[in-house]
Amino acid sequence: MAPSQKALTPPPGECRQCWLHAYDSRAQHAQLGPREDCPACVDHMTNGHPAHMIVPGSKRWF
């Protein structure tokens, strides 16, 4: 199953990887076992988001 269009088009100011993992979570985490953490997600939580993964533009709060 392909990821939804929403998963592939994060809004400005959001991390592409986090957005994809949030909106296409089942497919992105399918290889993980029960209660197993996603290494990519854990890396983002501990080290932050690399600048090249952030969509250019101002983050909107609404």
N, C-alpha and C positions, 0 to 999 in steps of 0.2 A: 504494500500500500504506500502510495506516495504521500509525502508530507503536505499538509494543507497550505494554501496560498498564504494564510496568516502566519504560519510558522516560517515561511521563507522571506517575508517582507517585514522585518522589524521597523518600528518607528524611529525617527531621529533620537539620538542619545542613548539608545539601547544596545546591548551586546548581542551580536548575531548568534553566537553559540548559546547563550542563556535563553534567548527568545526561541530558538529552534528546539532546545531541550525542554522548554516549558510547554510549547504548543504542539510538539510531536513527540511527547514524552514516551509513549509506549514503544514506538519504533526505535527511538534513540537509546532506550534503556532495555531493549528486548533481550540482549545477551547477558544481562546481569541476573544473578540468582536472588532468591528472596532475602530481603534486608541487606543486600550488597550495595555499597555506594558507588556511584559513577565516578571514575577517576577524573574525568574532565570537569565535572561539576565541583568536585572537592577541590581541585586545583584552582578553579575560579573563586571559590569561597575563601581559600587561604591566601592566595596570591593576587587576587583582584583580576580585573579585565585588561587584557592587552589593548593598547590604543588602536591597533589596526583592526580590532574586532568591533569597535564602537561605530555605529552608523553616524555619519556626520550630521550636524545640526543640533539645535537646542532641544533638550528633553522637555516635553510638555507635561504639565500637571493639570488635570481636569477632573 
